[in-house]
Amino acid sequence: MNAFKKDLTYYSGCFVIGAIFAFIIWLFLRAMNIGIGFLWNYLPSKIDFGFYPIVICLIGGLILGIIKIRFGETIYEINDLIGKVKNKEKLQSENIIVIFFSALIPIIFGGSIGPEGGLCCIVIILCLWLSKYMTFLNKNIYEIYDAGINSVFTLIFLAPLYGLVAPIEGQENTKKKMYSNIVCIFGALLVFYIMGKTFGGSGGFPYVGGYNITNFERVLAVPLAVLGSLFGVLHLIFDRFTFKLFEKINFSHDILVTCLIGGLILGICGTFLPMTMFSGQENMEIMLTTYLSYGPFLLIAIGIVKLFLTNFCIRSGWRGGPFFPVIFSAFVIGCGLSILLNMDMGFSVAIVTASMMGVLMKKPIAVALLLLLCFNPSIIPWLVVASFIGSIIPTDWINADDGGFETSVGNVD
């Protein structure tokens, strides 16, 4: 009976923690949409200025630099943060409000990053803070970290099955961890749904359907997946290059300078290639109906610039997640290749996106379920095949000596 009460208390706590995660994530996404709408829709309608993106991005870099000077680094790469927490290292800032705004500012000022990186940091620091007051949480802190990270990806990608499958596919599946993950995500989904229905929420990625898969597409599927995987590798090479670049510049003692450099390059790219700014979610919707007005090589170039700019932002101090921008990059590259090869656009985009995400995540089933936010379930087998091809591409050599960007999620052991 005592064991039953302990389990009931523990899983009830997991549900409550999931609900708290959902509220924080909803609040963040809501503030993000309001901030972007004000800076990039309302103000430009009042101010007619050709170099508006450069000025706004420089202001964003200035604000970011000042915050980092005052509070230190607040947004860490997921595995780096987990390592610091497990080793009981003192973080530069554990102020959840400061971390919230540090994650929000680079996004609303046009950063080529996604919200998932900042949100994962927020939920981990929130767990760390709550564990001081909740005994059950302190004893099972790593299970809750894992459930929190999976909750972030489940909610922002609107992919419930992803959060349930990702830890299992990563061979992290003790019964307790699996059950706590399910209960936490269920609580998060329920509250996120209620908040969205009551106050409005994120619109999600556009849906790409209506595939015309002929024998021509089937023959090209594997070569296309290999090609898409190479673009995923290119993303990691850009990460290594930008890491080395800022290491060589050696402005780490003056983060304000690096944040301003990031803002300047972002603003210049945004002035001439506006599609390279932001996470890419809304730009995908625009591109879905306009891609034929671009040349195939221009589309591929936009995707490559986006991959570079995302890494440049992150390494310069505009910290955030890479997955939203990578999906957008894969989308435009897939559109370009579909024109170039005269093949079905939806199929081309699906294969390229799955293979690129496979390179980054190394979890084919989880990638396929994550991408159901954009693609029809009928194409799941192709998503699995493409993401599997991406997952077996060796990438350890890229970041072997610099501790480069770790893109795995849902693995905190």
CORRAPE-V541094 format. One record per pair of residues at least 6 apart in sequence whose ideal C-beta (glycine too) atoms are under 7 Angstrom apart, sorted by the first residue. I is the first residue (numbers start at 1). J is the second residue. If there is no record, write none. Layout:
i=I j=J
i=I j=J
//
This chain:
i=9 j=136
i=10 j=136
i=10 j=140
i=11 j=179
i=11 j=180
i=11 j=183
i=13 j=134
i=13 j=136
i=13 j=137
i=14 j=147
i=14 j=180
i=14 j=183
i=14 j=184
i=15 j=183
i=15 j=184
i=15 j=186
i=15 j=187
i=16 j=187
i=17 j=144
i=17 j=184
i=18 j=151
i=18 j=183
i=18 j=184
i=18 j=185
i=18 j=186
i=18 j=187
i=18 j=188
i=19 j=187
i=19 j=188
i=19 j=191
i=21 j=123
i=21 j=148
i=21 j=151
i=21 j=188
i=22 j=155
i=22 j=188
i=22 j=191
i=22 j=192
i=22 j=195
i=23 j=191
i=23 j=195
i=24 j=122
i=24 j=123
i=24 j=126
i=25 j=119
i=25 j=152
i=25 j=155
i=25 j=156
i=25 j=192
i=26 j=192
i=26 j=195
i=26 j=196
i=26 j=201
i=28 j=100
i=28 j=104
i=28 j=115
i=28 j=119
i=29 j=115
i=29 j=201
i=29 j=202
i=31 j=104
i=32 j=104
i=32 j=107
i=32 j=108
i=32 j=115
i=35 j=104
i=35 j=108
i=36 j=108
i=39 j=56
i=39 j=108
i=39 j=109
i=40 j=110
i=44 j=52
i=51 j=271
i=53 j=110
i=53 j=267
i=53 j=270
i=53 j=271
i=54 j=264
i=54 j=267
i=54 j=268
i=54 j=271
i=56 j=109
i=56 j=110
i=57 j=109
i=57 j=110
i=57 j=263
i=57 j=266
i=57 j=267
i=57 j=270
i=58 j=260
i=58 j=263
i=58 j=264
i=58 j=267
i=60 j=105
i=60 j=106
i=60 j=109
i=60 j=110
i=60 j=263
i=61 j=259
i=61 j=260
i=61 j=262
i=61 j=263
i=62 j=260
i=63 j=105
i=64 j=105
i=64 j=106
i=64 j=259
i=64 j=317
i=64 j=318
i=65 j=255
i=65 j=256
i=65 j=259
i=65 j=260
i=65 j=317
i=66 j=256
i=67 j=102
i=68 j=255
i=68 j=259
i=68 j=317
i=69 j=255
i=69 j=256
i=71 j=92
i=71 j=93
i=71 j=95
i=71 j=98
i=72 j=92
i=72 j=93
i=73 j=92
i=74 j=92
i=74 j=93
i=74 j=98
i=74 j=99
i=74 j=102
i=75 j=102
i=75 j=103
i=75 j=117
i=75 j=118
i=75 j=121
i=75 j=319
i=76 j=121
i=77 j=405
i=77 j=406
i=78 j=120
i=78 j=149
i=78 j=406
i=78 j=409
i=79 j=406
i=81 j=121
i=81 j=124
i=82 j=145
i=82 j=412
i=84 j=91
i=85 j=124
i=85 j=128
i=93 j=99
i=94 j=125
i=94 j=128
i=96 j=122
i=96 j=125
i=96 j=126
i=96 j=129
i=99 j=121
i=99 j=122
i=99 j=125
i=100 j=122
i=103 j=118
i=103 j=119
i=103 j=121
i=103 j=122
i=103 j=320
i=106 j=113
i=106 j=313
i=106 j=318
i=106 j=319
i=106 j=320
i=107 j=113
i=107 j=115
i=107 j=279
i=107 j=320
i=110 j=266
i=110 j=270
i=110 j=277
i=110 j=278
i=111 j=266
i=111 j=313
i=111 j=318
i=111 j=320
i=112 j=266
i=112 j=276
i=112 j=277
i=112 j=278
i=112 j=306
i=112 j=309
i=112 j=310
i=112 j=313
i=112 j=325
i=113 j=279
i=113 j=310
i=113 j=313
i=113 j=314
i=113 j=318
i=113 j=320
i=113 j=321
i=113 j=325
i=114 j=279
i=114 j=320
i=114 j=321
i=114 j=322
i=114 j=323
i=114 j=324
i=114 j=325
i=115 j=156
i=115 j=279
i=115 j=320
i=115 j=321
i=116 j=152
i=116 j=153
i=116 j=156
i=116 j=321
i=116 j=323
i=117 j=319
i=117 j=320
i=117 j=321
i=118 j=319
i=118 j=320
i=119 j=152
i=119 j=156
i=120 j=149
i=120 j=152
i=123 j=148
i=123 j=149
i=123 j=151
i=123 j=152
i=124 j=145
i=124 j=148
i=127 j=137
i=127 j=141
i=127 j=144
i=127 j=145
i=127 j=148
i=130 j=137
i=131 j=137
i=131 j=138
i=131 j=141
i=137 j=144
i=140 j=180
i=142 j=412
i=142 j=413
i=143 j=176
i=143 j=177
i=143 j=180
i=145 j=412
i=146 j=167
i=146 j=172
i=146 j=177
i=146 j=181
i=146 j=410
i=146 j=412
i=147 j=180
i=147 j=181
i=147 j=184
i=147 j=185
i=149 j=409
i=149 j=410
i=150 j=163
i=150 j=166
i=150 j=167
i=150 j=181
i=150 j=185
i=150 j=410
i=151 j=163
i=151 j=184
i=151 j=185
i=151 j=188
i=153 j=162
i=153 j=163
i=153 j=409
i=154 j=160
i=154 j=162
i=154 j=163
i=154 j=185
i=154 j=188
i=154 j=189
i=155 j=188
i=155 j=192
i=157 j=370
i=157 j=373
i=158 j=204
i=158 j=373
i=159 j=369
i=159 j=370
i=159 j=372
i=159 j=373
i=160 j=189
i=161 j=369
i=162 j=366
i=162 j=369
i=162 j=370
i=163 j=181
i=163 j=185
i=164 j=181
i=164 j=182
i=164 j=185
i=165 j=365
i=165 j=366
i=165 j=369
i=166 j=363
i=166 j=366
i=166 j=410
i=167 j=173
i=167 j=177
i=167 j=178
i=167 j=181
i=167 j=410
i=168 j=178
i=169 j=363
i=169 j=365
i=169 j=366
i=170 j=363
i=170 j=410
i=170 j=411
i=172 j=411
i=172 j=413
i=195 j=201
i=204 j=373
i=205 j=281
i=205 j=284
i=205 j=373
i=205 j=374
i=206 j=284
i=206 j=285
i=206 j=288
i=207 j=374
i=208 j=288
i=208 j=346
i=208 j=349
i=208 j=374
i=208 j=375
i=209 j=346
i=209 j=376
i=210 j=346
i=211 j=344
i=211 j=346
i=211 j=347
i=211 j=379
i=212 j=344
i=213 j=344
i=213 j=347
i=216 j=343
i=217 j=343
i=217 j=344
i=217 j=347
i=220 j=341
i=220 j=343
i=221 j=351
i=221 j=382
i=222 j=389
i=224 j=337
i=224 j=348
i=224 j=351
i=224 j=352
i=225 j=351
i=225 j=355
i=225 j=385
i=225 j=386
i=225 j=389
i=225 j=390
i=226 j=389
i=228 j=330
i=228 j=351
i=228 j=352
i=228 j=355
i=228 j=356
i=228 j=386
i=228 j=390
i=229 j=355
i=229 j=356
i=229 j=358
i=229 j=359
i=229 j=389
i=229 j=390
i=229 j=393
i=231 j=333
i=231 j=356
i=232 j=355
i=232 j=356
i=232 j=359
i=232 j=360
i=232 j=390
i=233 j=359
i=233 j=393
i=233 j=395
i=234 j=307
i=235 j=307
i=235 j=326
i=236 j=395
i=236 j=398
i=236 j=399
i=237 j=398
i=238 j=307
i=238 j=308
i=238 j=311
i=239 j=311
i=239 j=404
i=239 j=405
i=240 j=398
i=240 j=399
i=240 j=402
i=240 j=404
i=242 j=311
i=242 j=312
i=242 j=315
i=243 j=315
i=243 j=402
i=243 j=404
i=244 j=402
i=246 j=258
i=246 j=315
i=246 j=316
i=251 j=257
i=251 j=258
i=255 j=317
i=258 j=316
i=258 j=317
i=259 j=316
i=259 j=317
i=259 j=318
i=261 j=316
i=262 j=312
i=262 j=313
i=262 j=316
i=262 j=317
i=262 j=318
i=265 j=312
i=266 j=277
i=266 j=309
i=266 j=313
i=269 j=276
i=269 j=305
i=269 j=309
i=270 j=276
i=270 j=277
i=273 j=302
i=273 j=305
i=275 j=283
i=275 j=302
i=276 j=302
i=276 j=305
i=276 j=306
i=276 j=309
i=279 j=324
i=279 j=325
i=280 j=306
i=280 j=324
i=280 j=325
i=280 j=327
i=280 j=328
i=281 j=324
i=283 j=328
i=284 j=328
i=284 j=331
i=287 j=331
i=287 j=332
i=287 j=335
i=291 j=299
i=291 j=335
i=296 j=336
i=296 j=339
i=296 j=340
i=297 j=336
i=299 j=332
i=299 j=333
i=299 j=335
i=299 j=336
i=300 j=333
i=300 j=336
i=302 j=332
i=303 j=329
i=303 j=332
i=303 j=333
i=306 j=325
i=306 j=328
i=306 j=329
i=307 j=329
i=310 j=322
i=310 j=325
i=314 j=320
i=322 j=407
i=326 j=356
i=326 j=357
i=326 j=360
i=327 j=353
i=330 j=352
i=330 j=353
i=330 j=356
i=331 j=349
i=331 j=353
i=333 j=352
i=334 j=348
i=334 j=349
i=334 j=352
i=334 j=353
i=335 j=345
i=335 j=349
i=337 j=348
i=337 j=352
i=338 j=344
i=338 j=345
i=338 j=348
i=350 j=375
i=350 j=379
i=350 j=382
i=350 j=383
i=351 j=382
i=351 j=386
i=353 j=371
i=354 j=367
i=354 j=368
i=354 j=371
i=354 j=383
i=354 j=386
i=354 j=387
i=354 j=390
i=355 j=386
i=355 j=387
i=355 j=389
i=355 j=390
i=356 j=390
i=357 j=367
i=357 j=371
i=357 j=387
i=357 j=390
i=358 j=364
i=358 j=367
i=358 j=386
i=358 j=387
i=358 j=388
i=358 j=389
i=358 j=390
i=358 j=391
i=359 j=390
i=359 j=393
i=359 j=395
i=360 j=407
i=361 j=367
i=361 j=407
i=361 j=408
i=361 j=409
i=362 j=391
i=362 j=408
i=363 j=391
i=364 j=384
i=364 j=387
i=364 j=388
i=364 j=391
i=365 j=384
i=367 j=383
i=367 j=387
i=368 j=380
i=368 j=383
i=368 j=384
i=368 j=387
i=371 j=383
i=375 j=383
i=398 j=404
//
